[in-house]
Amino acid sequence: MNVGAGDRVEMKKPHPCGGRTFLVLRVGMDFKIRCEKCGREVMAPRGKIEKNIKKVISE
């Protein structure tokens, strides 16, 4: 999957605040993403994030 820093992605499952769109801040072995609704930043393993991406909104 081609996802880079600065992309907006929609996830299959919502964040606990209810938001589904995230901004990708960092890409590597881990992804660092920010919820666009509440601003919370999350770091998670690449495999878990790529599995849960529904679509890339903008590149």
N, C-alpha and C positions, 0 to 999 in steps of 0.2 A: 504494500500500500504506500502510495506517495503522499506523505503528510510531512510538512515542514513547519518550522517556526513561523508564526504569523498567520497560519491558517485557522479558520473557524470550522469546527466540526459539530455535528449533531450526534448525540449518543443514543443507543437503544433504550437505556434506562435513565430516568431523570436523577439529578442530584437531589439530596434530601430537601433542598429549598424549593424544588419544583422546576428548576431550569434544566433544559436539555442541551443548550448550546455552550460550547467551551472554546476558548482561545488557546491555541498551542503556544507555549512560551519557550519550551526547550525540547529538543529531540535527541535521543541517544539510546543508551541501554534502557533508560527510564524516560518517560514523558512527563513534562511539567505542564499542567493545564490550569486555566482559570475559568471558573464559572462566570458566565456573563450576567447572571441575575444577581448573585450575592457577592461576587468578587473573591470567593475563597479559592486558594491555590492548592492543588493536589499533585503529588508526585506518585506515579504508579509504574510498574514494569511495562515495557513496550508491548509484550504479548497480550496483556490484559486490556490495555487501551485499544490496540488495533482490533481485537476481537469485538469490542463493544461499540466501535464507530459505526453509525448507521450511514452517514454520508458526509462528504467534505463540502461545506457550504461555499467557501471562497478560498482562493489560493493567492 
